[in-house]
Amino acid sequence: MNNRRDFLKGAQAAALTVSAGVAASGIVRGDSGNEKDILGAWSMVHEGPGPGESFREFLTFGDGGVLHETNSFLHQTSNYDFSRFGVNLVLNASDGHGTWERIGKGLYQAAFRKMVFASTGQYIADLRVTGTLVSDGQTLMTNTGGWHVQIVAPMDVNNPNAPVIQIQDFGYPKSKGVRIR
């Protein structure tokens, strides 16, 4: 009987220690623990890349500030010709991976990167995308400023202050999405 009681006391102490460790670990949830309006998967439609054009995108926002992105504009088999933007390359890209954080009620800052490849499959740069989003839990829109899109030279990928080669800045596009159900 004493062995069982000692075991239960030890298990209870271990559980409290683990709980305290998790609570004090400094992990900050992406939604700051009090607003879940952005969590989940969204289907977006964006204006661009040119006048009168639009493209679709799936964005997934996970607890803890994780962001995953894929779109119909620049993806693994897009072979998108960027010569209209002054860059004489046909490009493809990986899915986007990044982070997000709540910066106010219903207001979120998001950033992700995609690896960009020439049509030959050679890695050439990162596409860095940042923006501010607004959500009421049912819709998701870009805030004023839209998405800012930059190409970051490969030798500067690990330097957040690196000079960038800007291909396209979407400015103030109308971007709106709904939850994927």
C-alpha contacts under 8 A as a table, 3 or more apart, distances in Angstrom:
res1	aa1	res2	aa2	distance
1	M	4	R	5.21
1	M	5	R	6.27
2	N	5	R	5.00
2	N	6	D	5.95
3	N	6	D	5.09
3	N	7	F	6.03
4	R	7	F	5.03
4	R	8	L	6.17
5	R	8	L	5.14
5	R	9	K	6.17
6	D	9	K	5.12
6	D	10	G	6.12
7	F	10	G	5.05
7	F	11	A	6.04
8	L	11	A	5.01
8	L	12	Q	6.02
9	K	12	Q	5.14
9	K	13	A	6.18
10	G	13	A	5.10
10	G	14	A	6.09
11	A	14	A	5.03
11	A	15	A	6.10
12	Q	15	A	5.12
12	Q	16	L	6.23
13	A	16	L	5.14
13	A	17	T	6.13
14	A	17	T	5.01
14	A	18	V	6.15
15	A	18	V	5.15
15	A	19	S	6.07
16	L	19	S	5.03
16	L	20	A	6.01
17	T	20	A	5.13
17	T	21	G	6.04
18	V	21	G	4.98
18	V	22	V	6.19
19	S	22	V	5.22
19	S	23	A	6.15
20	A	23	A	5.04
20	A	24	A	5.96
21	G	24	A	5.19
21	G	25	S	5.70
22	V	25	S	5.13
23	A	26	G	7.43
24	A	27	I	7.88
27	I	64	G	7.79
28	V	32	S	6.57
28	V	64	G	6.46
29	R	32	S	5.13
29	R	33	G	6.05
29	R	63	D	5.95
29	R	64	G	3.97
29	R	65	G	6.23
30	G	33	G	7.62
30	G	62	G	7.67
30	G	63	D	5.68
30	G	64	G	4.33
30	G	65	G	3.79
30	G	66	V	7.48
30	G	100	W	6.31
30	G	101	E	4.84
30	G	102	R	6.41
31	D	34	N	6.46
31	D	35	E	5.58
31	D	36	K	6.05
31	D	38	I	7.89
31	D	39	L	7.85
31	D	63	D	6.80
31	D	64	G	7.20
31	D	65	G	7.19
31	D	101	E	6.40
31	D	102	R	5.57
32	S	35	E	6.94
32	S	101	E	7.87
32	S	102	R	6.72
33	G	36	K	7.85
35	E	105	K	7.85
35	E	106	G	7.88
36	K	39	L	5.41
36	K	137	G	7.41
37	D	106	G	6.86
37	D	135	S	6.11
37	D	136	D	5.98
37	D	137	G	3.93
37	D	138	Q	7.57
38	I	61	F	6.51
38	I	135	S	6.28
38	I	137	G	6.16
38	I	140	L	7.64
39	L	60	T	7.39
39	L	61	F	4.96
39	L	62	G	5.68
39	L	63	D	6.63
40	G	60	T	5.50
40	G	61	F	5.27
40	G	62	G	6.33
40	G	179	R	7.39
41	A	58	F	6.96
41	A	59	L	5.75
41	A	60	T	4.21
41	A	61	F	6.43
41	A	179	R	5.93
41	A	180	I	5.53
42	W	58	F	5.62
42	W	59	L	5.22
42	W	60	T	6.21
42	W	140	L	7.73
42	W	177	G	6.11
42	W	178	V	5.49
42	W	179	R	4.40
42	W	180	I	5.18
43	S	56	R	7.25
43	S	57	E	5.98
43	S	58	F	4.82
43	S	59	L	6.69
43	S	177	G	5.19
43	S	178	V	5.52
43	S	179	R	6.22
43	S	180	I	5.99
44	M	56	R	5.66
44	M	57	E	5.02
44	M	58	F	6.10
44	M	59	L	7.45
44	M	140	L	7.90
44	M	175	S	6.81
44	M	176	K	5.52
44	M	177	G	3.90
44	M	178	V	6.66
45	V	54	S	6.77
45	V	55	F	5.77
45	V	56	R	4.65
45	V	57	E	6.35
45	V	175	S	5.71
45	V	176	K	5.72
45	V	177	G	6.19
46	H	54	S	5.37
46	H	55	F	5.45
46	H	56	R	6.40
46	H	57	E	7.71
46	H	173	P	6.81
46	H	174	K	6.24
46	H	175	S	4.42
46	H	176	K	6.82
47	E	50	G	7.78
47	E	51	P	7.83
47	E	52	G	7.38
47	E	53	E	5.96
47	E	54	S	4.31
47	E	55	F	6.70
47	E	173	P	5.53
47	E	174	K	5.89
47	E	175	S	6.44
48	G	51	P	6.12
48	G	52	G	6.96
48	G	53	E	4.85
48	G	54	S	4.80
48	G	55	F	6.89
48	G	170	F	7.28
48	G	173	P	7.37
49	P	53	E	6.27
49	P	54	S	6.75
49	P	55	F	7.92
49	P	170	F	7.24
50	G	53	E	5.47
50	G	54	S	7.88
55	F	71	N	7.30
55	F	72	S	5.85
55	F	73	F	5.84
56	R	71	N	5.63
56	R	72	S	5.42
56	R	73	F	7.34
57	E	69	E	7.10
57	E	70	T	5.73
57	E	71	N	3.99
57	E	72	S	6.31
58	F	69	E	5.72
58	F	70	T	5.45
58	F	71	N	6.16
59	L	67	L	7.08
59	L	68	H	5.82
59	L	69	E	4.66
59	L	70	T	6.84
60	T	67	L	5.65
60	T	68	H	5.15
60	T	69	E	6.49
61	F	65	G	6.97
61	F	66	V	5.89
61	F	67	L	4.78
61	F	68	H	6.79
61	F	100	W	7.51
62	G	65	G	5.91
62	G	66	V	4.91
62	G	67	L	6.23
63	D	66	V	6.60
65	G	99	T	5.14
65	G	100	W	4.82
65	G	101	E	5.85
66	V	97	H	7.86
66	V	98	G	6.15
66	V	99	T	4.75
66	V	100	W	6.40
67	L	96	G	8.00
67	L	97	H	5.83
67	L	98	G	4.84
67	L	99	T	4.96
67	L	100	W	6.42
67	L	110	A	7.86
67	L	111	A	8.00
67	L	112	F	7.19
68	H	95	D	7.33
68	H	96	G	5.69
68	H	97	H	4.83
68	H	98	G	6.40
68	H	112	F	7.78
69	E	95	D	5.71
69	E	96	G	4.62
69	E	97	H	6.38
69	E	112	F	7.86
70	T	75	H	7.14
70	T	94	S	8.00
70	T	95	D	4.91
70	T	96	G	6.16
71	N	74	L	6.42
71	N	75	H	6.49
71	N	95	D	7.77
72	S	75	H	6.62
72	S	78	S	7.79
73	F	78	S	6.77
73	F	80	Y	7.68
74	L	78	S	5.60
74	L	79	N	7.89
74	L	80	Y	6.72
74	L	91	L	7.58
74	L	92	N	5.84
74	L	93	A	5.76
75	H	78	S	5.26
75	H	92	N	5.33
75	H	93	A	4.56
75	H	94	S	5.73
75	H	95	D	6.68
76	Q	92	N	5.14
76	Q	93	A	5.08
76	Q	94	S	5.63
76	Q	95	D	7.87
77	T	92	N	5.96
77	T	93	A	7.87
78	S	91	L	7.17
78	S	92	N	5.44
78	S	93	A	7.86
79	N	90	V	5.42
79	N	91	L	5.15
79	N	92	N	5.38
79	N	119	S	6.15
80	Y	90	V	5.22
80	Y	91	L	5.16
80	Y	92	N	6.55
81	D	84	R	7.33
81	D	88	N	7.56
81	D	89	L	6.08
81	D	90	V	4.30
81	D	91	L	6.46
82	F	85	F	5.43
82	F	86	G	6.89
82	F	87	V	5.43
82	F	88	N	6.17
82	F	89	L	5.63
82	F	90	V	5.99
82	F	91	L	7.16
83	S	86	G	5.01
83	S	87	V	4.73
83	S	88	N	4.44
83	S	89	L	6.26
83	S	90	V	7.78
84	R	87	V	7.23
85	F	167	I	6.26
85	F	168	Q	6.94
86	G	167	I	7.56
87	V	167	I	7.33
89	L	118	A	6.88
90	V	118	A	6.03
90	V	119	S	5.65
91	L	116	V	6.69
91	L	117	F	5.67
91	L	118	A	4.83
91	L	119	S	5.61
92	N	116	V	5.83
92	N	117	F	5.16
92	N	118	A	6.34
92	N	119	S	6.54
93	A	114	K	6.09
93	A	115	M	5.45
93	A	116	V	4.35
93	A	117	F	5.75
94	S	114	K	5.36
94	S	115	M	5.31
94	S	116	V	6.68
95	D	114	K	5.80
95	D	115	M	7.75
96	G	112	F	5.66
96	G	113	R	5.11
96	G	114	K	4.47
96	G	115	M	7.76
97	H	112	F	5.09
97	H	113	R	5.60
97	H	114	K	6.74
98	G	110	A	7.56
98	G	111	A	5.50
98	G	112	F	3.83
98	G	113	R	6.25
99	T	110	A	5.90
99	T	111	A	5.59
99	T	112	F	6.37
100	W	108	Y	6.76
100	W	109	Q	5.52
100	W	110	A	4.20
100	W	111	A	6.36
101	E	108	Y	5.59
101	E	109	Q	5.44
101	E	110	A	6.62
102	R	105	K	7.54
102	R	106	G	7.54
102	R	107	L	6.00
102	R	108	Y	4.41
102	R	109	Q	6.41
103	I	107	L	5.65
103	I	108	Y	5.32
103	I	109	Q	6.54
104	G	107	L	4.86
104	G	108	Y	6.90
106	G	134	V	5.50
106	G	135	S	5.07
106	G	136	D	5.99
107	L	132	T	7.08
107	L	133	L	5.81
107	L	134	V	4.72
107	L	135	S	6.62
108	Y	132	T	5.58
108	Y	133	L	5.06
108	Y	134	V	6.33
109	Q	130	T	7.61
109	Q	131	G	5.97
109	Q	132	T	4.57
109	Q	133	L	6.32
110	A	130	T	5.73
110	A	131	G	5.48
110	A	132	T	6.17
110	A	133	L	7.33
111	A	128	R	7.40
111	A	129	V	5.55
111	A	130	T	4.26
111	A	131	G	6.50
112	F	128	R	6.08
112	F	129	V	5.40
112	F	130	T	6.62
113	R	126	D	6.28
113	R	127	L	5.39
113	R	128	R	4.62
113	R	129	V	6.17
114	K	126	D	5.62
114	K	127	L	5.07
114	K	128	R	6.80
115	M	123	Y	7.10
115	M	124	I	7.94
115	M	125	A	6.24
115	M	126	D	4.64
115	M	127	L	6.28
116	V	123	Y	5.97
116	V	124	I	5.93
116	V	125	A	5.28
116	V	126	D	5.49
116	V	127	L	6.40
117	F	120	T	7.54
117	F	121	G	5.44
117	F	122	Q	5.27
117	F	123	Y	4.37
117	F	124	I	5.48
117	F	125	A	7.19
118	A	121	G	5.39
118	A	122	Q	5.38
118	A	123	Y	6.54
118	A	124	I	6.60
119	S	122	Q	7.43
124	I	153	A	7.62
124	I	154	P	6.40
125	A	151	I	6.55
125	A	152	V	5.86
125	A	153	A	5.26
125	A	154	P	4.74
125	A	157	V	7.85
126	D	151	I	5.78
126	D	152	V	5.23
126	D	153	A	6.88
126	D	154	P	6.73
126	D	157	V	6.99
127	L	149	V	6.95
127	L	150	Q	5.78
127	L	151	I	4.66
127	L	152	V	6.24
128	R	149	V	5.79
128	R	150	Q	5.19
128	R	151	I	6.13
128	R	152	V	6.76
129	V	147	W	6.48
129	V	148	H	5.60
129	V	149	V	4.62
129	V	150	Q	6.53
130	T	147	W	5.64
130	T	148	H	5.28
130	T	149	V	6.77
131	G	142	T	7.14
131	G	143	N	7.78
131	G	145	G	7.29
131	G	146	G	5.95
131	G	147	W	4.56
131	G	148	H	6.16
132	T	142	T	5.95
132	T	143	N	5.43
132	T	144	T	7.70
132	T	145	G	7.49
132	T	146	G	6.92
132	T	147	W	7.42
133	L	140	L	6.76
133	L	141	M	5.58
133	L	142	T	4.45
133	L	143	N	5.18
134	V	140	L	5.71
134	V	141	M	5.30
134	V	142	T	6.17
134	V	143	N	5.99
135	S	138	Q	7.00
135	S	139	T	5.62
135	S	140	L	4.54
135	S	141	M	6.56
136	D	139	T	5.97
136	D	140	L	7.15
137	G	140	L	7.51
138	Q	178	V	6.16
138	Q	179	R	6.39
139	T	176	K	7.00
139	T	177	G	5.61
139	T	178	V	4.82
139	T	179	R	6.91
140	L	176	K	5.62
140	L	177	G	4.97
140	L	178	V	6.27
141	M	174	K	7.62
141	M	175	S	5.42
141	M	176	K	4.41
141	M	177	G	6.33
142	T	145	G	7.63
142	T	146	G	5.24
142	T	147	W	7.24
142	T	173	P	7.75
142	T	174	K	7.01
142	T	175	S	5.56
142	T	176	K	6.91
143	N	146	G	5.87
144	T	172	Y	6.15
145	G	148	H	7.64
145	G	171	G	5.77
145	G	172	Y	5.09
146	G	170	F	6.54
146	G	171	G	5.55
146	G	172	Y	4.56
146	G	173	P	5.65
146	G	174	K	7.62
146	G	175	S	7.75
147	W	169	D	7.27
147	W	170	F	5.81
147	W	171	G	6.66
147	W	172	Y	7.46
147	W	173	P	7.70
148	H	169	D	5.26
148	H	170	F	6.08
148	H	171	G	6.81
149	V	166	Q	7.24
149	V	167	I	7.50
149	V	168	Q	5.92
149	V	169	D	5.19
149	V	170	F	6.82
150	Q	164	V	6.64
150	Q	165	I	6.47
150	Q	166	Q	4.65
150	Q	167	I	6.11
150	Q	168	Q	6.62
150	Q	169	D	7.15
151	I	164	V	6.11
151	I	165	I	5.28
151	I	166	Q	5.52
151	I	167	I	6.36
152	V	156	D	6.76
152	V	157	V	6.38
152	V	162	A	7.71
152	V	163	P	7.48
152	V	164	V	4.91
152	V	165	I	6.07
152	V	166	Q	7.92
153	A	156	D	5.50
153	A	157	V	6.50
153	A	164	V	6.48
153	A	165	I	6.96
154	P	157	V	5.24
155	M	158	N	7.88
156	D	159	N	5.24
156	D	160	P	7.95
156	D	162	A	5.62
156	D	163	P	7.78
157	V	160	P	7.52
157	V	162	A	7.72
159	N	162	A	5.22
166	Q	169	D	7.34
170	F	173	P	6.13
